[in-house]
Amino acid sequence: MDSTTGAPGDRRPVPSSALELPRLAPGAFRGSVSTEISAHLEKLIAVGELRPGDRLPSERELAASLGVSRASLREAMHELEAKHLVARRPGRGTTVLPAPEHVQTLYSQLSDAEHQLRDVAELRGTIEPRLAELAAERATAANLVELENILRNPVAEVSPEESLRLDLEFHMLIAAAAQNPLMSAINTLACSWTTSSRVLSHSTRYAREVSYLGHRAILAAVAAGNPAEARDAMARHLADVAELTRDRFEDRGTGETP
């Protein structure tokens, strides 16, 4: 058994077609080719589309599929390996690594507990501003590429369901940019606990615009490397979301429609 990939039967070959680079909108933030590759693959790992134990295509096959040079791909893989997101073994290919053991222990200890929405909101208010602050200090060019890509579509062109998905991805990527796996694990749990309530904060176009503008302010501070402003922008965003959620709960209680 390979300690980096779980049981032998868990290793899932991933077709190169599942890893295609997104088409960036005109004017979207672009880094180097290797930065775009590493950012894209890191996002797939962060949101669970690439799971621990998954085996990536060979370097030759993946470079050909993505339409990039093997040198650029190799540089991107070096960055992912440095972040302990993948393991590369001669003759065995590249596999996605599981979360560190202490993070998995944290999941198992917390997942069975009873959590009220109020408690989770308080958790978010405690941890996410600090994650944004750390992201402003530690975000790599690859992190900034993926965060910008999340916000590339105007609110008017995004459905409530897509807006919710992008919201979850944005907050998970901010946590990833903070480069603290324990805090990132707690943030992922908080995201999973609050999905049902977050639906309410994306149910109207006004709510989606508020969320989008909040994300824009957070990213601007992170990209500028301003930890204090990133922390404050996240705190303002969470306060706005909490107010929108309360309003929608009250509307449902009185039978009002959007």
C-alpha positions as CSV (number, residue, x, y, z in Angstrom):
1,M,0.0,0.0,0.0
2,D,1.3,3.5,-0.9
3,S,1.0,5.8,2.1
4,T,0.5,8.8,-0.2
5,T,-2.4,7.4,-2.1
6,G,-4.5,5.2,0.3
7,A,-5.5,1.7,-0.6
8,P,-4.3,0.5,-4.1
9,G,-7.9,0.3,-5.3
10,D,-8.4,4.0,-4.5
11,R,-6.0,5.2,-7.1
12,R,-8.0,6.7,-9.9
13,P,-6.4,7.5,-13.3
14,V,-7.6,10.9,-14.3
15,P,-8.0,11.5,-18.1
16,S,-6.2,14.5,-19.4
17,S,-9.5,15.8,-20.9
18,A,-10.7,16.3,-17.3
19,L,-7.9,18.8,-16.6
20,E,-8.3,21.2,-19.5
21,L,-7.3,24.8,-18.8
22,P,-10.2,27.2,-18.7
23,R,-10.6,29.8,-21.4
24,L,-9.9,33.2,-19.8
25,A,-12.1,36.2,-20.6
26,P,-10.5,39.1,-22.4
27,G,-8.7,41.3,-19.8
28,A,-8.6,38.6,-17.2
29,F,-5.5,38.5,-15.0
30,R,-2.8,36.3,-16.6
31,G,0.4,35.0,-15.1
32,S,3.0,32.8,-16.8
33,V,1.9,29.6,-18.5
34,S,3.3,27.6,-15.6
35,T,1.4,29.8,-13.1
36,E,-1.9,29.3,-14.9
37,I,-1.4,25.5,-15.0
38,S,-0.5,25.3,-11.3
39,A,-3.4,27.6,-10.3
40,H,-5.8,25.5,-12.3
41,L,-4.7,22.2,-10.9
42,E,-4.6,23.6,-7.3
43,K,-8.2,24.8,-7.7
44,L,-9.3,21.3,-8.9
45,I,-7.6,19.9,-5.7
46,A,-9.1,22.5,-3.4
47,V,-12.7,21.9,-4.6
48,G,-12.4,18.1,-4.6
49,E,-12.5,17.5,-8.4
50,L,-9.1,15.9,-8.0
51,R,-9.1,13.6,-5.0
52,P,-6.3,12.1,-2.9
53,G,-4.8,9.1,-4.7
54,D,-5.8,10.3,-8.2
55,R,-3.1,9.6,-10.7
56,L,-2.5,12.4,-13.2
57,P,-1.6,11.6,-16.9
58,S,2.0,11.3,-18.0
59,E,3.9,14.6,-18.5
60,R,4.0,14.1,-22.2
61,E,0.3,13.3,-22.5
62,L,-0.8,16.1,-20.2
63,A,1.4,18.8,-21.9
64,A,0.0,17.8,-25.3
65,S,-3.6,17.9,-24.0
66,L,-3.2,21.3,-22.4
67,G,-1.3,22.7,-25.4
68,V,1.7,23.8,-23.3
69,S,5.3,22.9,-23.3
70,R,6.7,20.2,-21.1
71,A,9.0,22.8,-19.5
72,S,6.0,24.9,-18.4
73,L,4.2,21.8,-17.1
74,R,7.2,20.6,-15.2
75,E,7.6,24.1,-13.5
76,A,3.9,24.0,-12.5
77,M,4.3,20.5,-11.0
78,H,7.3,21.6,-9.0
79,E,5.2,24.3,-7.4
80,L,2.4,21.9,-6.6
81,E,5.0,19.4,-5.2
82,A,6.5,22.2,-3.0
83,K,3.0,22.8,-1.6
84,H,2.7,19.1,-0.8
85,L,-0.4,18.8,-3.0
86,V,1.1,16.2,-5.3
87,A,3.8,13.5,-5.2
88,R,6.0,12.7,-8.2
89,R,7.7,9.4,-8.3
90,P,10.0,8.2,-11.2
91,G,8.2,5.4,-13.0
92,R,5.1,5.8,-10.9
93,G,3.7,9.2,-12.2
94,T,2.1,12.0,-10.3
95,T,-0.6,11.4,-7.7
96,V,-2.6,13.8,-5.6
97,L,-1.7,13.7,-1.9
98,P,-4.2,13.4,0.9
99,A,-4.5,16.2,3.6
100,P,-1.9,15.9,6.3
101,E,-2.7,13.3,9.0
102,H,-3.4,16.1,11.6
103,V,-6.0,17.7,9.3
104,Q,-7.7,14.3,8.7
105,T,-7.9,13.9,12.5
106,L,-9.5,17.3,12.8
107,Y,-12.2,16.3,10.3
108,S,-13.0,13.1,12.1
109,Q,-13.3,14.9,15.4
110,L,-15.5,17.6,14.2
111,S,-17.7,16.0,11.6
112,D,-20.1,14.2,14.0
113,A,-20.7,17.2,16.3
114,E,-24.0,19.2,16.3
115,H,-23.6,22.7,14.9
116,Q,-26.1,25.5,14.8
117,L,-26.0,28.1,12.1
118,R,-25.3,30.8,14.6
119,D,-22.2,28.9,15.8
120,V,-20.9,28.4,12.3
121,A,-21.5,32.1,11.4
122,E,-19.4,33.0,14.5
123,L,-16.8,30.5,13.4
124,R,-16.6,32.1,9.9
125,G,-16.4,35.6,11.5
126,T,-13.5,34.4,13.6
127,I,-11.5,32.5,11.1
128,E,-12.1,33.9,7.6
129,P,-10.9,37.5,8.2
130,R,-7.6,35.9,9.5
131,L,-7.4,33.7,6.5
132,A,-7.8,36.7,4.2
133,E,-5.1,38.5,6.2
134,L,-2.7,35.6,5.8
135,A,-3.6,35.3,2.1
136,A,-2.5,38.9,1.6
137,E,0.8,38.0,3.1
138,R,1.3,34.6,1.4
139,A,-0.7,34.4,-1.8
140,T,1.3,33.2,-4.8
141,A,0.9,34.4,-8.4
142,A,-1.0,31.1,-9.0
143,N,-3.4,31.8,-6.2
144,L,-4.2,35.3,-7.7
145,V,-4.8,33.8,-11.1
146,E,-7.4,31.4,-9.9
147,L,-9.1,33.9,-7.6
148,E,-9.4,36.4,-10.5
149,N,-10.7,33.6,-12.7
150,I,-13.5,32.9,-10.2
151,L,-14.7,36.6,-10.6
152,R,-14.4,36.9,-14.4
153,N,-18.1,36.5,-15.1
154,P,-20.5,39.5,-14.6
155,V,-23.2,39.0,-12.0
156,A,-25.9,39.4,-14.7
157,E,-24.6,36.3,-16.5
158,V,-24.5,34.0,-13.4
159,S,-27.4,31.9,-12.2
160,P,-28.1,31.6,-8.4
161,E,-26.7,28.0,-8.5
162,E,-23.5,29.1,-10.3
163,S,-23.1,32.1,-8.0
164,L,-23.3,29.8,-5.0
165,R,-20.7,27.4,-6.5
166,L,-18.3,30.3,-7.3
167,D,-18.8,31.7,-3.8
168,L,-17.8,28.4,-2.2
169,E,-14.8,28.1,-4.5
170,F,-13.7,31.7,-3.8
171,H,-13.6,31.2,-0.1
172,M,-11.9,27.9,-0.3
173,L,-9.2,29.4,-2.6
174,I,-8.7,32.3,-0.2
175,A,-8.1,29.7,2.5
176,A,-5.7,27.8,0.3
177,A,-3.8,31.0,-0.4
178,A,-3.3,31.5,3.4
179,Q,-1.2,28.3,3.3
180,N,-2.3,27.1,6.7
181,P,-3.8,23.5,6.3
182,L,-5.4,23.4,9.7
183,M,-7.3,26.7,9.2
184,S,-8.1,25.7,5.7
185,A,-9.6,22.4,6.9
186,I,-11.8,24.3,9.4
187,N,-12.9,26.7,6.7
188,T,-13.9,23.8,4.4
189,L,-16.0,22.3,7.2
190,A,-17.7,25.7,7.8
191,C,-18.4,26.0,4.1
192,S,-20.1,22.5,4.1
193,W,-22.1,23.4,7.1
194,T,-23.4,26.6,5.7
195,T,-24.3,25.6,2.1
196,S,-28.1,25.6,2.8
197,S,-28.1,29.1,4.4
198,R,-25.8,30.4,1.7
199,V,-28.4,29.6,-0.9
200,L,-30.5,32.4,0.6
201,S,-27.7,34.9,0.1
202,H,-27.6,34.2,-3.6
203,S,-31.3,34.0,-4.3
204,T,-31.7,37.5,-5.7
205,R,-29.7,39.5,-8.1
206,Y,-29.1,42.2,-5.5
207,A,-27.7,39.6,-3.1
208,R,-25.4,38.2,-5.8
209,E,-24.1,41.7,-6.6
210,V,-23.4,42.3,-2.9
211,S,-21.5,39.0,-2.7
212,Y,-19.6,39.7,-5.9
213,L,-18.5,43.2,-4.8
214,G,-17.4,41.8,-1.5
215,H,-15.3,39.3,-3.2
216,R,-13.8,41.9,-5.4
217,A,-12.8,44.1,-2.4
218,I,-11.2,41.1,-0.7
219,L,-9.2,40.1,-3.8
220,A,-8.1,43.7,-4.4
221,A,-6.6,43.8,-0.9
222,V,-5.0,40.3,-1.2
223,A,-3.5,41.2,-4.6
224,A,-2.2,44.5,-3.1
225,G,-0.5,42.6,-0.3
226,N,-2.4,44.6,2.3
227,P,-3.2,42.2,5.2
228,A,-5.2,44.7,7.3
229,E,-7.5,45.7,4.4
230,A,-7.9,42.1,3.4
231,R,-9.0,41.2,7.0
232,D,-11.4,44.2,7.1
233,A,-12.8,43.5,3.6
234,M,-13.6,39.9,4.6
235,A,-15.2,41.1,7.9
236,R,-17.4,43.5,5.9
237,H,-18.3,40.9,3.4
238,L,-19.4,38.3,6.1
239,A,-21.4,41.0,7.8
240,D,-23.2,41.8,4.6
241,V,-23.9,38.1,3.9
242,A,-25.2,37.6,7.4
243,E,-27.6,40.4,7.0
244,L,-28.8,39.2,3.6
245,T,-29.3,35.7,5.0
246,R,-31.3,37.0,8.0
247,D,-33.5,39.1,5.6
248,R,-34.2,36.1,3.4
249,F,-35.1,33.9,6.4
250,E,-37.5,36.6,7.5
251,D,-39.0,36.9,4.0
252,R,-39.6,33.2,4.0
253,G,-41.2,33.3,7.4
254,T,-43.7,36.0,6.3
255,G,-44.4,34.3,2.9
256,E,-42.9,37.1,0.9
257,T,-41.4,36.2,-2.5
258,P,-38.1,37.7,-3.9
